[in-house]
Amino acid sequence: MLKRSYFGLLSTISLSTFGDTFGLLAMEWMVYELTGSKLAMGALVLCSGIPELLIRLLGSPLSDRLNRVRLMAFLAAIRLLAIVLPLGMGLAGQLQLWHLFAAAALSGACSALFLPTAMAIVPGVAGERKLMRAFAVIDGCKGAAALLGPALAGVLTASSGALPALGINALCYAAAIATLLYLPKPAKPREAAVSFSVPAYLREIAEGLSFYKQFPAMLIIMILASVSNLSSIAVWTMMVPYVREVLHRDASVLGALSTASALGYLTGISIVSLIGEIRRRRPFLLGSLMGIGLITALWGLIPSYPFALTAVFTAGVLGPFFGSLSSSLHGRLVPGSLQGRVNSIRFLIGGALQPLGAFAGGILAEHYGVPALFLAAGLLSAVCAGLAALLPALKALDGDLSRLQPKSSVRSALPGRWLSSPK
């Protein structure tokens, strides 16, 4: 039962992530074709990111209050309807810019809780001994889907236009919903879990935030993730103008870059899986971010297609070391009954600067060029990781984690089965 649940969850995450990135490239391409503006492309990501951040904060307790599988199915259904809007209007020849922005906003609002809810399920089906590998496999599949999606979308867009890419996005969402409905029937929520009062709900939001007060080292890690994501979203949002204006290539090259990044990510995740449990976590966490930042900075200085392929591959190799370690640390340290809201806050912190990164990246690229943006984004990430290496609090992440366990009653909450309501 647990094995079936884990692989069903893995399939759902991979399908939805693949659809997300497939559709995002298509919508970015449509916005660029409609407006020719880098600022409009940044605004599209901003339109998706703002509701995502708000829902992650205000809706964080829902992942623990409601049945997690049904919540994920509901969110996937709303995202499917959101993507049907620009797809249908495009097929009818009536597509307007606001259709794309509305779809991005609605999809972003739903994705706010989709992935945190999925991550909350993992500890209950993987077990503590296999937690690192379980998150590594999920992160690997999710990362590969996120990068292979644009690769295939680039080829499809170059040959047939962007509308077919939106159709693939819709099919992925439909498949994800079917996979969720196929999973074992969830248990009914306990009455205590579904009762509602505003003070209790606000307390649950505060409980998600309090985790990072108890674990300052984890807060630092998520702040670093936020800076790294800011840099990454700024770079990848401008990938279309980079390919067209710097490399002077078409959408197929965009696909090739995404494929190289995906291959790098899969290589990195294979290395992480072979290594298994990593006890000296701090050097891997900070080293991966610093390496990605330096590579991105060089990418901006060397306007070469072969070097770009090498850069995205190498950055892809380094990425899983930070992502899988961060996920496994949260899986070990967060009690099962708090997984949903803490993961929501985790993704809230990690993605808090992404809308700013996308919009600021558009402004910087518009005024100083895409290479200057790559250089600035890479140096920002590398410098922040280097400064974090000087912080003594991060030394607590190395070795035995038992000394990090909170002494409060929060620790007494034990992870339950993921198909049951949280206790």
C-alpha positions, -999 to 999 in steps of 0.1 A, spaced: 0 0 0 27 25 10 48 16 -21 18 22 -44 11 54 -26 47 66 -30 49 59 -67 15 74 -73 26 105 -55 59 105 -75 39 102 -108 15 130 -98 43 154 -89 62 146 -121 32 150 -144 20 183 -128 55 198 -128 60 187 -165 27 204 -174 36 236 -154 69 242 -171 56 231 -205 27 256 -203 49 284 -188 73 284 -217 43 285 -241 27 314 -223 61 333 -221 65 328 -258 30 341 -265 36 371 -243 68 379 -261 52 375 -295 22 397 -285 42 425 -269 79 420 -277 85 433 -241 108 418 -216 90 437 -189 57 420 -199 74 386 -195 86 395 -161 51 407 -152 37 374 -162 58 356 -136 50 383 -111 13 378 -118 17 341 -110 40 346 -80 21 371 -59 -11 350 -54 11 320 -49 29 337 -20 -3 349 -4 -20 316 -5 10 298 9 8 319 40 -29 322 45 -37 287 33 -9 268 49 -30 250 76 -53 235 49 -26 209 40 -29 196 76 -66 201 81 -80 186 49 -74 152 33 -42 157 15 -49 136 -15 -83 151 -22 -69 186 -17 -43 179 -44 -69 166 -68 -90 197 -63 -61 220 -69 -51 201 -100 -86 204 -114 -86 242 -109 -53 244 -126 -67 224 -156 -95 249 -159 -71 278 -157 -50 266 -187 -81 258 -207 -89 296 -208 -59 308 -230 -60 274 -249 -96 278 -259 -93 315 -267 -62 308 -288 -79 281 -308 -108 305 -314 -84 332 -326 -94 356 -297 -64 353 -275 -56 385 -256 -28 393 -231 -52 393 -201 -61 357 -208 -25 347 -202 -22 368 -171 -55 354 -156 -44 318 -163 -10 325 -147 -26 341 -116 -51 312 -110 -25 285 -116 -1 302 -92 -27 304 -65 -34 267 -68 2 256 -70 9 274 -37 -5 244 -18 -1 216 -43 36 209 -39 38 216 -1 9 192 4 27 165 -17 59 171 3 39 167 36 29 132 24 65 119 18 77 112 53 47 90 60 54 67 30 92 67 29 103 61 65 132 79 82 159 56 69 150 60 33 140 97 36 171 111 19 167 88 -12 130 93 -13 133 130 -15 162 127 -39 141 106 -63 112 130 -61 134 160 -65 152 143 -94 119 135 -112 105 169 -104 136 187 -116 139 166 -147 102 172 -155 107 209 -149 136 210 -173 125 185 -199 92 202 -202 107 234 -217 130 213 -239 101 195 -256 80 226 -256 108 245 -273 109 220 -301 71 219 -304 68 257 -303 94 261 -330 76 236 -353 39 241 -345 35 272 -324 28 277 -287 -9 266 -286 0 228 -289 22 232 -258 -7 245 -238 -26 214 -249 1 192 -236 -1 211 -203 -38 204 -200 -33 167 -208 -7 165 -180 -30 180 -155 -58 156 -165 -34 127 -161 -23 139 -126 -59 141 -115 -65 105 -127 -35 93 -109 -46 109 -76 -81 94 -80 -65 60 -84 -47 61 -51 -60 42 -21 -92 57 -7 -83 82 21 -97 79 56 -123 104 66 -110 134 85 -113 134 123 -138 159 135 -112 178 154 -92 184 123 -121 199 103 -136 221 130 -129 258 123 -124 290 142 -104 320 132 -82 321 163 -74 284 159 -67 288 122 -43 317 129 -26 297 156 -20 270 130 -4 295 107 18 306 136 28 270 143 42 267 108 62 299 112 74 289 147 94 260 133 119 284 119 121 302 152 131 269 169 156 261 141 175 292 131 199 272 109 170 260 88 157 296 85 192 306 71 191 278 46 156 289 34 168 325 31 197 313 9 172 293 -11 151 324 -16 181 344 -29 191 315 -52 156 312 -65 155 349 -71 186 346 -93 174 315 -110 140 329 -120 156 361 -132 178 341 -155 153 316 -168 126 341 -173 149 359 -198 160 327 -215 138 334 -246 154 368 -253 188 353 -244 184 326 -271 170 351 -297 191 382 -290 224 368 -277 227 335 -294 206 344 -324 189 310 -324 153 297 -324 132 279 -299 149 245 -306 180 259 -289 160 269 -259 149 232 -258 185 220 -261 196 242 -232 168 229 -210 177 193 -220 213 199 -210 201 212 -177 178 182 -172 206 158 -180 228 176 -155 201 175 -128 196 137 -134 233 132 -131 234 151 -99 205 133 -84 222 100 -93 253 110 -75 232 121 -44 214 87 -44 247 68 -47 262 88 -18 231 81 4 231 98 38 253 129 39 265 139 74 286 169 65 257 188 51 269 224 54 297 222 28 274 205 2 245 230 8 267 261 5 291 247 -20 263 239 -45 248 274 -43 282 290 -46 291 269 -76 258 276 -94 263 313 -88 298 314 -102 288 293 -133 259 317 -140 282 347 -137 306 332 -162 276 324 -185 269 361 -187 305 369 -196 309 342 -223 282 345 -250 288 311 -265 263 284 -273 287 255 -264 296 273 -231 259 278 -224 253 241 -227 282 233 -204 270 259 -179 234 247 -176 246 211 -174 271 218 -146 245 239 -127 221 211 -131 245 186 -115 250 209 -85 213 217 -79 202 184 -62 228 186 -35 210 216 -20 174 206 -29 175 170 -16 194 179 16 170 207 24 140 184 18 154 156 39 162 180 68 126 192 68 114 156 66 135 146 97 129 177 118 92 185 112 66 164 131 41 147 108 11 166 120 29 199 111 44 188 77 17 206 56 19 240 71 57 240 76 62 230 40 39 257 29 59 282 49 91 266 36 81 272 0 68 306 10 102 317 22 121 300 -6 99 315 -33 93 349 -16 117 368 -38 108 350 -71 82 376 -83 107 403 -75 135 384 -93 114 379 -125 103 415 -126 137 430 -116 154 407 -141 132 420 -169 141 456 -159 178 449 -157 178 430 -190 158 457 -207 183 485 -197 217 467 -196 212 435 -216 207 399 -208 244 391 -202 246 418 -175 216 402 -158 233 367 -158 264 382 -143 246 401 -116 223 371 -107 252 347 -105 274 370 -83 245 376 -59 239 339 -52 276 331 -49 284 360 -25 254 352 -3 265 316 0 300 326 8 289 350 35 267 323 50 297 300 54 309 324 81 278 319 102 284 295 132 247 285 133 250 264 102 275 241 118 246 225 137 235 210 104 265 187 103 266 153 120 239 140 144 207 160 142 194 149 176 208 180 193 186 201 170 154 185 182 131 209 200 124 203 237 88 216 234 57 195 232 57 200 194 82 171 191 57 148 207 36 148 175 45 117 155 41 113 118 10 94 109 0 76 77 -3 100 49 -37 88 38 -51 95 72 -60 128 87 -31 144 107 -33 138 144 
